[in-house]
Amino acid sequence: MEPRIVELEIRFTEQQAMLQQLSDVVYAQQRTIDKLRADLERLAKKLAGEPGLVDAHADEKPPHY
C-alpha cells in the first residue's frame, strides 16, 4: 500500500506544478489582453478626435448606383 500512496503523492505534486504553470500563463495572457484593450481604447479616442482620419464619403453610394 505504501508505493501506491507515494505514487499518488507524486502525481498530486506534478499536477499542482502544472496547475501553477497554467495559472501563470493565464495571468500573463490577461495582462496582455488588458494592455491591448487600453491601447485600442486610446487609439479609438485619438481616431474619434481627428476629423481628417474619418472618411467623409463613407455614407455616399458608390458611383455605379
PDB file of N, H, CA, C and O in Angstrom:
ATOM      1  N   MET A   1       0.820  -1.188   0.000  1.00  0.00           N
ATOM      2  CA  MET A   1       0.000   0.000   0.000  1.00  0.00           C
ATOM      3  C   MET A   1       0.871   1.262   0.000  1.00  0.00           C
ATOM      4  O   MET A   1       0.472   2.267  -0.588  1.00  0.00           O
ATOM      5  N   GLU A   2       1.998   1.243   0.614  1.00  0.00           N
ATOM      6  H   GLU A   2       2.322   0.426   1.091  1.00  0.00           H
ATOM      7  CA  GLU A   2       2.898   2.389   0.678  1.00  0.00           C
ATOM      8  C   GLU A   2       3.312   2.890  -0.711  1.00  0.00           C
ATOM      9  O   GLU A   2       3.286   4.102  -0.927  1.00  0.00           O
ATOM     10  N   PRO A   3       3.694   2.028  -1.668  1.00  0.00           N
ATOM     11  CA  PRO A   3       4.081   2.514  -3.001  1.00  0.00           C
ATOM     12  C   PRO A   3       2.929   3.236  -3.708  1.00  0.00           C
ATOM     13  O   PRO A   3       3.162   4.188  -4.453  1.00  0.00           O
ATOM     14  N   ARG A   4       1.700   2.795  -3.483  1.00  0.00           N
ATOM     15  H   ARG A   4       1.510   2.021  -2.878  1.00  0.00           H
ATOM     16  CA  ARG A   4       0.541   3.453  -4.103  1.00  0.00           C
ATOM     17  C   ARG A   4       0.381   4.867  -3.562  1.00  0.00           C
ATOM     18  O   ARG A   4       0.094   5.794  -4.320  1.00  0.00           O
ATOM     19  N   ILE A   5       0.561   5.033  -2.289  1.00  0.00           N
ATOM     20  H   ILE A   5       0.794   4.280  -1.673  1.00  0.00           H
ATOM     21  CA  ILE A   5       0.430   6.355  -1.673  1.00  0.00           C
ATOM     22  C   ILE A   5       1.535   7.284  -2.190  1.00  0.00           C
ATOM     23  O   ILE A   5       1.287   8.452  -2.489  1.00  0.00           O
ATOM     24  N   VAL A   6       2.738   6.758  -2.290  1.00  0.00           N
ATOM     25  H   VAL A   6       2.941   5.810  -2.047  1.00  0.00           H
ATOM     26  CA  VAL A   6       3.852   7.555  -2.807  1.00  0.00           C
ATOM     27  C   VAL A   6       3.566   7.972  -4.247  1.00  0.00           C
ATOM     28  O   VAL A   6       3.789   9.124  -4.620  1.00  0.00           O
ATOM     29  N   GLU A   7       3.071   7.029  -5.060  1.00  0.00           N
ATOM     30  H   GLU A   7       2.890   6.094  -4.758  1.00  0.00           H
ATOM     31  CA  GLU A   7       2.736   7.326  -6.456  1.00  0.00           C
ATOM     32  C   GLU A   7       1.659   8.406  -6.536  1.00  0.00           C
ATOM     33  O   GLU A   7       1.761   9.317  -7.358  1.00  0.00           O
ATOM     34  N   LEU A   8       0.645   8.318  -5.708  1.00  0.00           N
ATOM     35  H   LEU A   8       0.562   7.577  -5.041  1.00  0.00           H
ATOM     36  CA  LEU A   8      -0.414   9.334  -5.689  1.00  0.00           C
ATOM     37  C   LEU A   8       0.130  10.698  -5.259  1.00  0.00           C
ATOM     38  O   LEU A   8      -0.257  11.728  -5.812  1.00  0.00           O
ATOM     39  N   GLU A   9       1.015  10.700  -4.285  1.00  0.00           N
ATOM     40  H   GLU A   9       1.330   9.864  -3.836  1.00  0.00           H
ATOM     41  CA  GLU A   9       1.607  11.961  -3.837  1.00  0.00           C
ATOM     42  C   GLU A   9       2.452  12.594  -4.941  1.00  0.00           C
ATOM     43  O   GLU A   9       2.438  13.812  -5.119  1.00  0.00           O
ATOM     44  N   ILE A  10       3.179  11.770  -5.672  1.00  0.00           N
ATOM     45  H   ILE A  10       3.190  10.780  -5.527  1.00  0.00           H
ATOM     46  CA  ILE A  10       3.992  12.271  -6.786  1.00  0.00           C
ATOM     47  C   ILE A  10       3.096  12.866  -7.862  1.00  0.00           C
ATOM     48  O   ILE A  10       3.363  13.958  -8.364  1.00  0.00           O
ATOM     49  N   ARG A  11       2.044  12.157  -8.214  1.00  0.00           N
ATOM     50  H   ARG A  11       1.827  11.270  -7.807  1.00  0.00           H
ATOM     51  CA  ARG A  11       1.111  12.658  -9.232  1.00  0.00           C
ATOM     52  C   ARG A  11       0.453  13.959  -8.778  1.00  0.00           C
ATOM     53  O   ARG A  11       0.304  14.898  -9.560  1.00  0.00           O
ATOM     54  N   PHE A  12       0.068  14.003  -7.525  1.00  0.00           N
ATOM     55  H   PHE A  12       0.189  13.240  -6.889  1.00  0.00           H
ATOM     56  CA  PHE A  12      -0.556  15.196  -6.976  1.00  0.00           C
ATOM     57  C   PHE A  12       0.395  16.391  -7.049  1.00  0.00           C
ATOM     58  O   PHE A  12      -0.011  17.491  -7.425  1.00  0.00           O
ATOM     59  N   THR A  13       1.641  16.176  -6.695  1.00  0.00           N
ATOM     60  H   THR A  13       1.971  15.283  -6.390  1.00  0.00           H
ATOM     61  CA  THR A  13       2.644  17.241  -6.734  1.00  0.00           C
ATOM     62  C   THR A  13       2.877  17.720  -8.165  1.00  0.00           C
ATOM     63  O   THR A  13       2.990  18.921  -8.415  1.00  0.00           O
ATOM     64  N   GLU A  14       2.949  16.766  -9.112  1.00  0.00           N
ATOM     65  H   GLU A  14       2.857  15.791  -8.909  1.00  0.00           H
ATOM     66  CA  GLU A  14       3.135  17.137 -10.511  1.00  0.00           C
ATOM     67  C   GLU A  14       1.945  17.935 -11.030  1.00  0.00           C
ATOM     68  O   GLU A  14       2.114  18.895 -11.780  1.00  0.00           O
ATOM     69  N   GLN A  15       0.748  17.537 -10.630  1.00  0.00           N
ATOM     70  H   GLN A  15       0.610  16.756 -10.020  1.00  0.00           H
ATOM     71  CA  GLN A  15      -0.445  18.253 -11.064  1.00  0.00           C
ATOM     72  C   GLN A  15      -0.498  19.656 -10.464  1.00  0.00           C
ATOM     73  O   GLN A  15      -0.931  20.600 -11.124  1.00  0.00           O
ATOM     74  N   GLN A  16      -0.066  19.789  -9.238  1.00  0.00           N
ATOM     75  H   GLN A  16       0.286  19.021  -8.702  1.00  0.00           H
ATOM     76  CA  GLN A  16      -0.018  21.117  -8.628  1.00  0.00           C
ATOM     77  C   GLN A  16       0.948  22.021  -9.388  1.00  0.00           C
ATOM     78  O   GLN A  16       0.649  23.191  -9.626  1.00  0.00           O
ATOM     79  N   ALA A  17       2.095  21.485  -9.767  1.00  0.00           N
ATOM     80  H   ALA A  17       2.338  20.535  -9.574  1.00  0.00           H
ATOM     81  CA  ALA A  17       3.081  22.271 -10.513  1.00  0.00           C
ATOM     82  C   ALA A  17       2.521  22.671 -11.879  1.00  0.00           C
ATOM     83  O   ALA A  17       2.697  23.809 -12.312  1.00  0.00           O
ATOM     84  N   MET A  18       1.854  21.745 -12.551  1.00  0.00           N
ATOM     85  H   MET A  18       1.711  20.820 -12.199  1.00  0.00           H
ATOM     86  CA  MET A  18       1.274  22.031 -13.850  1.00  0.00           C
ATOM     87  C   MET A  18       0.166  23.079 -13.730  1.00  0.00           C
ATOM     88  O   MET A  18       0.059  23.975 -14.568  1.00  0.00           O
ATOM     89  N   LEU A  19      -0.641  22.965 -12.703  1.00  0.00           N
ATOM     90  H   LEU A  19      -0.554  22.238 -12.022  1.00  0.00           H
ATOM     91  CA  LEU A  19      -1.708  23.934 -12.467  1.00  0.00           C
ATOM     92  C   LEU A  19      -1.129  25.325 -12.217  1.00  0.00           C
ATOM     93  O   LEU A  19      -1.686  26.320 -12.682  1.00  0.00           O
ATOM     94  N   GLN A  20      -0.036  25.401 -11.501  1.00  0.00           N
ATOM     95  H   GLN A  20       0.417  24.594 -11.123  1.00  0.00           H
ATOM     96  CA  GLN A  20       0.605  26.693 -11.254  1.00  0.00           C
ATOM     97  C   GLN A  20       1.153  27.283 -12.550  1.00  0.00           C
ATOM     98  O   GLN A  20       1.049  28.488 -12.777  1.00  0.00           O
ATOM     99  N   GLN A  21       1.735  26.437 -13.401  1.00  0.00           N
ATOM    100  H   GLN A  21       1.819  25.457 -13.216  1.00  0.00           H
ATOM    101  CA  GLN A  21       2.236  26.909 -14.691  1.00  0.00           C
ATOM    102  C   GLN A  21       1.094  27.442 -15.553  1.00  0.00           C
ATOM    103  O   GLN A  21       1.216  28.500 -16.172  1.00  0.00           O
ATOM    104  N   LEU A  22      -0.005  26.711 -15.589  1.00  0.00           N
ATOM    105  H   LEU A  22      -0.104  25.852 -15.086  1.00  0.00           H
ATOM    106  CA  LEU A  22      -1.163  27.157 -16.363  1.00  0.00           C
ATOM    107  C   LEU A  22      -1.721  28.467 -15.812  1.00  0.00           C
ATOM    108  O   LEU A  22      -2.114  29.350 -16.574  1.00  0.00           O
ATOM    109  N   SER A  23      -1.753  28.585 -14.518  1.00  0.00           N
ATOM    110  H   SER A  23      -1.434  27.867 -13.899  1.00  0.00           H
ATOM    111  CA  SER A  23      -2.224  29.810 -13.890  1.00  0.00           C
ATOM    112  C   SER A  23      -1.333  30.994 -14.267  1.00  0.00           C
ATOM    113  O   SER A  23      -1.829  32.089 -14.532  1.00  0.00           O
ATOM    114  N   ASP A  24      -0.028  30.773 -14.289  1.00  0.00           N
ATOM    115  H   ASP A  24       0.375  29.884 -14.074  1.00  0.00           H
ATOM    116  CA  ASP A  24       0.909  31.823 -14.676  1.00  0.00           C
ATOM    117  C   ASP A  24       0.688  32.255 -16.125  1.00  0.00           C
ATOM    118  O   ASP A  24       0.738  33.444 -16.439  1.00  0.00           O
ATOM    119  N   VAL A  25       0.445  31.290 -16.996  1.00  0.00           N
ATOM    120  H   VAL A  25       0.405  30.324 -16.740  1.00  0.00           H
ATOM    121  CA  VAL A  25       0.204  31.594 -18.407  1.00  0.00           C
ATOM    122  C   VAL A  25      -1.083  32.402 -18.564  1.00  0.00           C
ATOM    123  O   VAL A  25      -1.115  33.390 -19.298  1.00  0.00           O
ATOM    124  N   VAL A  26      -2.131  31.984 -17.880  1.00  0.00           N
ATOM    125  H   VAL A  26      -2.105  31.182 -17.283  1.00  0.00           H
ATOM    126  CA  VAL A  26      -3.404  32.701 -17.961  1.00  0.00           C
ATOM    127  C   VAL A  26      -3.248  34.119 -17.434  1.00  0.00           C
ATOM    128  O   VAL A  26      -3.799  35.057 -18.010  1.00  0.00           O
ATOM    129  N   TYR A  27      -2.510  34.284 -16.357  1.00  0.00           N
ATOM    130  H   TYR A  27      -2.062  33.522 -15.889  1.00  0.00           H
ATOM    131  CA  TYR A  27      -2.275  35.614 -15.787  1.00  0.00           C
ATOM    132  C   TYR A  27      -1.530  36.505 -16.783  1.00  0.00           C
ATOM    133  O   TYR A  27      -1.889  37.667 -16.973  1.00  0.00           O
ATOM    134  N   ALA A  28      -0.502  35.959 -17.411  1.00  0.00           N
ATOM    135  H   ALA A  28      -0.211  35.015 -17.257  1.00  0.00           H
ATOM    136  CA  ALA A  28       0.268  36.727 -18.389  1.00  0.00           C
ATOM    137  C   ALA A  28      -0.601  37.098 -19.595  1.00  0.00           C
ATOM    138  O   ALA A  28      -0.512  38.214 -20.107  1.00  0.00           O
ATOM    139  N   GLN A  29      -1.429  36.174 -20.042  1.00  0.00           N
ATOM    140  H   GLN A  29      -1.502  35.267 -19.627  1.00  0.00           H
ATOM    141  CA  GLN A  29      -2.312  36.453 -21.164  1.00  0.00           C
ATOM    142  C   GLN A  29      -3.318  37.546 -20.808  1.00  0.00           C
ATOM    143  O   GLN A  29      -3.611  38.415 -21.630  1.00  0.00           O
ATOM    144  N   GLN A  30      -3.842  37.504 -19.596  1.00  0.00           N
ATOM    145  H   GLN A  30      -3.604  36.798 -18.928  1.00  0.00           H
ATOM    146  CA  GLN A  30      -4.808  38.515 -19.183  1.00  0.00           C
ATOM    147  C   GLN A  30      -4.156  39.889 -19.114  1.00  0.00           C
ATOM    148  O   GLN A  30      -4.775  40.889 -19.478  1.00  0.00           O
ATOM    149  N   ARG A  31      -2.914  39.945 -18.651  1.00  0.00           N
ATOM    150  H   ARG A  31      -2.412  39.132 -18.356  1.00  0.00           H
ATOM    151  CA  ARG A  31      -2.202  41.230 -18.626  1.00  0.00           C
ATOM    152  C   ARG A  31      -2.021  41.757 -20.044  1.00  0.00           C
ATOM    153  O   ARG A  31      -2.173  42.955 -20.282  1.00  0.00           O
ATOM    154  N   THR A  32      -1.698  40.879 -20.985  1.00  0.00           N
ATOM    155  H   THR A  32      -1.575  39.905 -20.792  1.00  0.00           H
ATOM    156  CA  THR A  32      -1.540  41.279 -22.377  1.00  0.00           C
ATOM    157  C   THR A  32      -2.864  41.769 -22.951  1.00  0.00           C
ATOM    158  O   THR A  32      -2.905  42.788 -23.640  1.00  0.00           O
ATOM    159  N   ILE A  33      -3.934  41.054 -22.673  1.00  0.00           N
ATOM    160  H   ILE A  33      -3.901  40.226 -22.114  1.00  0.00           H
ATOM    161  CA  ILE A  33      -5.264  41.455 -23.152  1.00  0.00           C
ATOM    162  C   ILE A  33      -5.641  42.816 -22.582  1.00  0.00           C
ATOM    163  O   ILE A  33      -6.149  43.669 -23.310  1.00  0.00           O
ATOM    164  N   ASP A  34      -5.401  43.031 -21.295  1.00  0.00           N
ATOM    165  H   ASP A  34      -4.989  42.339 -20.704  1.00  0.00           H
ATOM    166  CA  ASP A  34      -5.721  44.317 -20.675  1.00  0.00           C
ATOM    167  C   ASP A  34      -4.934  45.450 -21.328  1.00  0.00           C
ATOM    168  O   ASP A  34      -5.481  46.525 -21.575  1.00  0.00           O
ATOM    169  N   LYS A  35      -3.660  45.214 -21.606  1.00  0.00           N
ATOM    170  H   LYS A  35      -3.216  44.341 -21.405  1.00  0.00           H
ATOM    171  CA  LYS A  35      -2.836  46.232 -22.252  1.00  0.00           C
ATOM    172  C   LYS A  35      -3.339  46.524 -23.663  1.00  0.00           C
ATOM    173  O   LYS A  35      -3.417  47.683 -24.070  1.00  0.00           O
ATOM    174  N   LEU A  36      -3.675  45.487 -24.397  1.00  0.00           N
ATOM    175  H   LEU A  36      -3.611  44.546 -24.066  1.00  0.00           H
ATOM    176  CA  LEU A  36      -4.174  45.678 -25.757  1.00  0.00           C
ATOM    177  C   LEU A  36      -5.511  46.420 -25.764  1.00  0.00           C
ATOM    178  O   LEU A  36      -5.753  47.255 -26.635  1.00  0.00           O
ATOM    179  N   ARG A  37      -6.370  46.120 -24.803  1.00  0.00           N
ATOM    180  H   ARG A  37      -6.173  45.442 -24.095  1.00  0.00           H
ATOM    181  CA  ARG A  37      -7.651  46.843 -24.703  1.00  0.00           C
ATOM    182  C   ARG A  37      -7.414  48.320 -24.413  1.00  0.00           C
ATOM    183  O   ARG A  37      -8.058  49.183 -25.009  1.00  0.00           O
ATOM    184  N   ALA A  38      -6.504  48.609 -23.510  1.00  0.00           N
ATOM    185  H   ALA A  38      -5.981  47.907 -23.026  1.00  0.00           H
ATOM    186  CA  ALA A  38      -6.198  50.003 -23.181  1.00  0.00           C
ATOM    187  C   ALA A  38      -5.631  50.714 -24.405  1.00  0.00           C
ATOM    188  O   ALA A  38      -5.997  51.855 -24.686  1.00  0.00           O
ATOM    189  N   ASP A  39      -4.744  50.048 -25.130  1.00  0.00           N
ATOM    190  H   ASP A  39      -4.447  49.121 -24.902  1.00  0.00           H
ATOM    191  CA  ASP A  39      -4.176  50.634 -26.352  1.00  0.00           C
ATOM    192  C   ASP A  39      -5.273  50.884 -27.389  1.00  0.00           C
ATOM    193  O   ASP A  39      -5.289  51.929 -28.041  1.00  0.00           O
ATOM    194  N   LEU A  40      -6.178  49.937 -27.537  1.00  0.00           N
ATOM    195  H   LEU A  40      -6.165  49.089 -27.007  1.00  0.00           H
ATOM    196  CA  LEU A  40      -7.268  50.073 -28.502  1.00  0.00           C
ATOM    197  C   LEU A  40      -8.185  51.236 -28.126  1.00  0.00           C
ATOM    198  O   LEU A  40      -8.590  52.010 -28.994  1.00  0.00           O
ATOM    199  N   GLU A  41      -8.512  51.363 -26.849  1.00  0.00           N
ATOM    200  H   GLU A  41      -8.183  50.734 -26.145  1.00  0.00           H
ATOM    201  CA  GLU A  41      -9.349  52.476 -26.403  1.00  0.00           C
ATOM    202  C   GLU A  41      -8.652  53.809 -26.666  1.00  0.00           C
ATOM    203  O   GLU A  41      -9.276  54.761 -27.137  1.00  0.00           O
ATOM    204  N   ARG A  42      -7.373  53.871 -26.363  1.00  0.00           N
ATOM    205  H   ARG A  42      -6.867  53.098 -25.980  1.00  0.00           H
ATOM    206  CA  ARG A  42      -6.611  55.097 -26.585  1.00  0.00           C
ATOM    207  C   ARG A  42      -6.594  55.463 -28.064  1.00  0.00           C
ATOM    208  O   ARG A  42      -6.779  56.627 -28.421  1.00  0.00           O
ATOM    209  N   LEU A  43      -6.371  54.469 -28.927  1.00  0.00           N
ATOM    210  H   LEU A  43      -6.221  53.524 -28.637  1.00  0.00           H
ATOM    211  CA  LEU A  43      -6.350  54.735 -30.364  1.00  0.00           C
ATOM    212  C   LEU A  43      -7.727  55.115 -30.895  1.00  0.00           C
ATOM    213  O   LEU A  43      -7.837  55.964 -31.780  1.00  0.00           O
ATOM    214  N   ALA A  44      -8.778  54.494 -30.362  1.00  0.00           N
ATOM    215  H   ALA A  44      -8.689  53.804 -29.643  1.00  0.00           H
ATOM    216  CA  ALA A  44     -10.139  54.831 -30.791  1.00  0.00           C
ATOM    217  C   ALA A  44     -10.472  56.268 -30.406  1.00  0.00           C
ATOM    218  O   ALA A  44     -11.080  56.991 -31.195  1.00  0.00           O
ATOM    219  N   LYS A  45     -10.084  56.688 -29.211  1.00  0.00           N
ATOM    220  H   LYS A  45      -9.590  56.100 -28.570  1.00  0.00           H
ATOM    221  CA  LYS A  45     -10.318  58.072 -28.796  1.00  0.00           C
ATOM    222  C   LYS A  45      -9.528  59.040 -29.664  1.00  0.00           C
ATOM    223  O   LYS A  45     -10.021  60.106 -30.034  1.00  0.00           O
ATOM    224  N   LYS A  46      -8.301  58.658 -29.983  1.00  0.00           N
ATOM    225  H   LYS A  46      -7.900  57.793 -29.682  1.00  0.00           H
ATOM    226  CA  LYS A  46      -7.474  59.506 -30.833  1.00  0.00           C
ATOM    227  C   LYS A  46      -8.085  59.613 -32.224  1.00  0.00           C
ATOM    228  O   LYS A  46      -8.121  60.698 -32.805  1.00  0.00           O
ATOM    229  N   LEU A  47      -8.557  58.508 -32.754  1.00  0.00           N
ATOM    230  H   LEU A  47      -8.528  57.627 -32.282  1.00  0.00           H
ATOM    231  CA  LEU A  47      -9.168  58.494 -34.077  1.00  0.00           C
ATOM    232  C   LEU A  47     -10.450  59.317 -34.083  1.00  0.00           C
ATOM    233  O   LEU A  47     -10.707  60.048 -35.040  1.00  0.00           O
ATOM    234  N   ALA A  48     -11.250  59.212 -33.045  1.00  0.00           N
ATOM    235  H   ALA A  48     -11.042  58.618 -32.268  1.00  0.00           H
ATOM    236  CA  ALA A  48     -12.503  59.956 -32.959  1.00  0.00           C
ATOM    237  C   ALA A  48     -12.235  61.459 -32.839  1.00  0.00           C
ATOM    238  O   ALA A  48     -13.060  62.268 -33.264  1.00  0.00           O
ATOM    239  N   GLY A  49     -11.119  61.829 -32.278  1.00  0.00           N
ATOM    240  H   GLY A  49     -10.449  61.172 -31.933  1.00  0.00           H
ATOM    241  CA  GLY A  49     -10.797  63.232 -32.084  1.00  0.00           C
ATOM    242  C   GLY A  49     -10.175  63.905 -33.290  1.00  0.00           C
ATOM    243  O   GLY A  49     -10.016  65.125 -33.287  1.00  0.00           O
ATOM    244  N   GLU A  50      -9.817  63.155 -34.323  1.00  0.00           N
ATOM    245  H   GLU A  50      -9.947  62.163 -34.326  1.00  0.00           H
ATOM    246  CA  GLU A  50      -9.182  63.727 -35.509  1.00  0.00           C
ATOM    247  C   GLU A  50     -10.102  63.571 -36.711  1.00  0.00           C
ATOM    248  O   GLU A  50     -10.201  62.484 -37.282  1.00  0.00           O
ATOM    249  N   PRO A  51     -10.780  64.659 -37.102  1.00  0.00           N
ATOM    250  CA  PRO A  51     -11.750  64.557 -38.196  1.00  0.00           C
ATOM    251  C   PRO A  51     -11.124  64.215 -39.546  1.00  0.00           C
ATOM    252  O   PRO A  51     -11.820  63.691 -40.415  1.00  0.00           O
ATOM    253  N   GLY A  52      -9.873  64.484 -39.745  1.00  0.00           N
ATOM    254  H   GLY A  52      -9.307  64.909 -39.039  1.00  0.00           H
ATOM    255  CA  GLY A  52      -9.230  64.192 -41.022  1.00  0.00           C
ATOM    256  C   GLY A  52      -9.057  62.708 -41.279  1.00  0.00           C
ATOM    257  O   GLY A  52      -8.852  62.295 -42.421  1.00  0.00           O
ATOM    258  N   LEU A  53      -9.138  61.905 -40.236  1.00  0.00           N
ATOM    259  H   LEU A  53      -9.305  62.240 -39.309  1.00  0.00           H
ATOM    260  CA  LEU A  53      -8.941  60.466 -40.397  1.00  0.00           C
ATOM    261  C   LEU A  53     -10.222  59.724 -40.751  1.00  0.00           C
ATOM    262  O   LEU A  53     -10.175  58.572 -41.185  1.00  0.00           O
ATOM    263  N   VAL A  54     -11.355  60.373 -40.568  1.00  0.00           N
ATOM    264  H   VAL A  54     -11.393  61.308 -40.216  1.00  0.00           H
ATOM    265  CA  VAL A  54     -12.641  59.736 -40.864  1.00  0.00           C
ATOM    266  C   VAL A  54     -12.963  59.969 -42.334  1.00  0.00           C
ATOM    267  O   VAL A  54     -12.813  61.083 -42.834  1.00  0.00           O
ATOM    268  N   ASP A  55     -13.399  58.934 -43.022  1.00  0.00           N
ATOM    269  H   ASP A  55     -13.521  58.028 -42.616  1.00  0.00           H
ATOM    270  CA  ASP A  55     -13.726  59.042 -44.436  1.00  0.00           C
ATOM    271  C   ASP A  55     -15.017  59.845 -44.597  1.00  0.00           C
ATOM    272  O   ASP A  55     -16.076  59.414 -44.140  1.00  0.00           O
ATOM    273  N   ALA A  56     -14.934  60.997 -45.237  1.00  0.00           N
ATOM    274  H   ALA A  56     -14.074  61.347 -45.608  1.00  0.00           H
ATOM    275  CA  ALA A  56     -16.093  61.862 -45.421  1.00  0.00           C
ATOM    276  C   ALA A  56     -17.100  61.267 -46.391  1.00  0.00           C
ATOM    277  O   ALA A  56     -18.274  61.634 -46.350  1.00  0.00           O
ATOM    278  N   HIS A  57     -16.679  60.364 -47.257  1.00  0.00           N
ATOM    279  H   HIS A  57     -15.726  60.065 -47.291  1.00  0.00           H
ATOM    280  CA  HIS A  57     -17.562  59.779 -48.268  1.00  0.00           C
ATOM    281  C   HIS A  57     -18.065  58.393 -47.860  1.00  0.00           C
ATOM    282  O   HIS A  57     -18.547  57.648 -48.713  1.00  0.00           O
ATOM    283  N   ALA A  58     -17.970  58.042 -46.620  1.00  0.00           N
ATOM    284  H   ALA A  58     -17.579  58.648 -45.927  1.00  0.00           H
ATOM    285  CA  ALA A  58     -18.342  56.705 -46.195  1.00  0.00           C
ATOM    286  C   ALA A  58     -19.833  56.430 -46.350  1.00  0.00           C
ATOM    287  O   ALA A  58     -20.224  55.285 -46.577  1.00  0.00           O
ATOM    288  N   ASP A  59     -20.673  57.457 -46.233  1.00  0.00           N
ATOM    289  H   ASP A  59     -20.355  58.387 -46.049  1.00  0.00           H
ATOM    290  CA  ASP A  59     -22.128  57.252 -46.325  1.00  0.00           C
ATOM    291  C   ASP A  59     -22.663  57.424 -47.738  1.00  0.00           C
ATOM    292  O   ASP A  59     -23.845  57.171 -47.971  1.00  0.00           O
ATOM    293  N   GLU A  60     -21.847  57.838 -48.678  1.00  0.00           N
ATOM    294  H   GLU A  60     -20.887  58.043 -48.489  1.00  0.00           H
ATOM    295  CA  GLU A  60     -22.299  58.041 -50.042  1.00  0.00           C
ATOM    296  C   GLU A  60     -22.375  56.712 -50.792  1.00  0.00           C
ATOM    297  O   GLU A  60     -21.619  55.775 -50.533  1.00  0.00           O
ATOM    298  N   LYS A  61     -23.327  56.670 -51.738  1.00  0.00           N
ATOM    299  H   LYS A  61     -23.941  57.430 -51.949  1.00  0.00           H
ATOM    300  CA  LYS A  61     -23.437  55.477 -52.576  1.00  0.00           C
ATOM    301  C   LYS A  61     -22.304  55.479 -53.592  1.00  0.00           C
ATOM    302  O   LYS A  61     -21.882  56.541 -54.049  1.00  0.00           O
ATOM    303  N   PRO A  62     -21.814  54.314 -53.943  1.00  0.00           N
ATOM    304  CA  PRO A  62     -20.762  54.240 -54.972  1.00  0.00           C
ATOM    305  C   PRO A  62     -21.296  54.765 -56.309  1.00  0.00           C
ATOM    306  O   PRO A  62     -22.507  54.748 -56.532  1.00  0.00           O
ATOM    307  N   PRO A  63     -20.424  55.225 -57.191  1.00  0.00           N
ATOM    308  CA  PRO A  63     -20.871  55.843 -58.464  1.00  0.00           C
ATOM    309  C   PRO A  63     -21.614  54.880 -59.392  1.00  0.00           C
ATOM    310  O   PRO A  63     -22.320  55.340 -60.290  1.00  0.00           O
ATOM    311  N   HIS A  64     -21.487  53.597 -59.216  1.00  0.00           N
ATOM    312  H   HIS A  64     -20.914  53.224 -58.487  1.00  0.00           H
ATOM    313  CA  HIS A  64     -22.163  52.681 -60.143  1.00  0.00           C
ATOM    314  C   HIS A  64     -23.627  52.476 -59.792  1.00  0.00           C
ATOM    315  O   HIS A  64     -24.299  51.716 -60.489  1.00  0.00           O
ATOM    316  N   TYR A  65     -24.169  53.116 -58.741  1.00  0.00           N
ATOM    317  H   TYR A  65     -23.623  53.734 -58.175  1.00  0.00           H
ATOM    318  CA  TYR A  65     -25.597  53.001 -58.424  1.00  0.00           C
ATOM    319  C   TYR A  65     -26.397  54.026 -59.163  1.00  0.00           C
ATOM    320  O   TYR A  65     -27.619  54.078 -59.018  1.00  0.00           O
TER     321      TYR A  65
END
